[in-house]
Amino acid sequence: MDKVSTDCPYPGCFFCVMKEGNPSKRRASVLKFFRELPSQDDDGQVLPISGLWNTAMAHPNDPEFIELGIFECMAALIWKGLKNRRWLSHDQNIYIPYYAAHIIGSYTMNMEEFAERAVHAGVIPPLVELLRGRLTWVEQRVAVRALGHLATYPSTFSAIANHGEVLELSIELAMSSLEIVYSHFYQYVDRRLSYHCDLLTRGMGGVEMESRKAEEWASQLQCWSLQLINCFAFKTEFLSVISKPEFLIKLPGMWGGLVNENSPAGIGLLRTICHNKMGRGPIASCPSIIESLCNIARSSDDWQYMAIDCLLWLIQDTSTCHKVVDKAVPALLDLSEVSTLGDHKNLGNTIINVLQECIQSQAASRNSISPRTKEQIEELLNSKQRLKWEKGMPKEDLHIKQAAALVVKLEGNSLFSSGNITGAASKYSEALSLCPLRSKKERVVLFSNRAQCHLLLQQPLAAITDATRALSLHNPVNRHAKSLWRRAQAYDMIGLAKESLLDAILFINECSQSNDPDLSLRQNKVPDYAERLVKKQMRSAWLFREAAIKHGGIQCEGDGGGIYGRESDDSEWETASESDIGNDGRDAMGDDDDDSEWNNEEEGKDSYDRASIKGVRTAQRNSRAKKVASYSLTLPDGANLNDTKHAYNVQFEEDEQ
């Protein structure tokens, strides 16, 4: 049997107690330790607390410490730090409130029984004080995390809700968290609190690592605040507080970023609000929110389906339909041929059915939809009938239609190569009208080619529509490389940095797996043109961009301003087709799928006429990026694809490892 070490200078040392081989004695000693620790003022208290933190991280479902009073101990330590500043500033006690709140959050993360014990132990009041900002943003982060876990369970939610200020504080924190972290830590390197730096990097990094971790923690602070608010949003009685316009309009811009991609963040909260009839009214009354939902719905965002859900619910609600239908229908039409998106099966059919019901119900409603919107929906319903008709056609007739579409497409390619972009777009439209609807691969190419024409004609919205339709038809959804790149450029032209960034990243990933020699990455290198666009959008969608502009960290709001206010050379922002004609970057018209029935020509060899592309740069240079939260991950020059993919697929862990 192991014995407690006699060499330890600290009587009742926690680490020595844990070495006790007799389970009964160890439990009694641990119980005594938890009871006495808050009243002690000895040096070195942070060591056992950090040990408990590691244990809670590694074994959050272990009930031993829960039964012995760890929650009571942690709550008392937080109160001690709040009330006794002399003790807090002594030795390394400044770390203790952070660790204590983190331990509470870890043990309540998975087990409702543990959460109930925590509430009975009185952890909520001290956590609320930390949430209020009585210490610093670092403690706010772990406090909102712990409160969010407690609010998740039905049996403990009411205890959180009884503290009326929690919701208001969470809303305020969600809106101000990025500015708080930027102005209190990130902006002034020489003013950073040493214990913040130690917690961020575990003493393993310098200024650059501190800054990167600060961005990650700021994103978590915002996302965990939204998670806590989301728990309240399921209850109708709290929607009036949550659904204030000044808060709602900011939600689309709150996203987890690349570093926190597993959090639905603002769009997740919007979806919860939209699910309730009382919440749909305030959302429908904010045109900017509807526009943002349409943009997210037509993007490669992982939470795309949440935006689609919101739009469908708003249209199905007769009290909100007339407010949103004209904006929402064009986006939904572009997505009407999506087969499966995540767990959503037959999503396209769902969209068609909802729009059909909208047409049928508007006749009985005093709030009619516009003639143009009605016409668009009727065209969609007619195409559905056309598909049924085509199913009954003989195969020979379908082949004739395919051949006719191919001839017209080739005419479009010829016009495009000669510089007649308008004529080419018209031919691709004619080919689409001839092509059988079930020939999805061929229609993907036609939509994508027409999207490129719209780009060169300075029509980014039309390009987004056609690229989205191509991506919706493609199997798998959102994985057609050329359409991703074209939509990324179109979003860049209208200043939507986040949407452009996500498409550009996915384009790079698809290129790495493509069999198309025009797209495959040679020597596993990221194409220069794609790397430039990604870098540009990361600057424009930088997490702290808005805060930096407000506090003088960026001197200019234009795309030329770097993260720290540095100017960049506009000349580097070129389209793939313009900068790389004849090499890896050429974005030629033609077929994209090797197994397509139309792959009988070397259409991939077609390249752009330089004269037809002049002027594309101007629109891109003058576009202003939408300020949205992101992660300032930058691509090093010459980075190989493996490094890039690793950087782009950062997996967010709720707790630091």
PyMOL commands that set and color helices and strands:
alter all, ss='L'
color gray80, all
select helices_A, chain A and resi 14-18+23-39+46-58+64-67+70-83+85-89+93-107+112-120+124-131+137-152+154-161+165-186+189-191+194-201+207-233+236-242+245-248+251-253+258-260+265-274+277-284+287-297+304-316+321-334+347-362+371-391+395-417+421-434+440-456+460-473+481-493+497-511+522-524+528-540+545-550+570-572+576-579+603-605+610-613+616-622+641-648
alter helices_A, ss='H'
color red, helices_A
select strands_A, chain A and resi 340-341+344-345
alter strands_A, ss='S'
color yellow, strands_A
deselect
rebuild
show_as cartoon
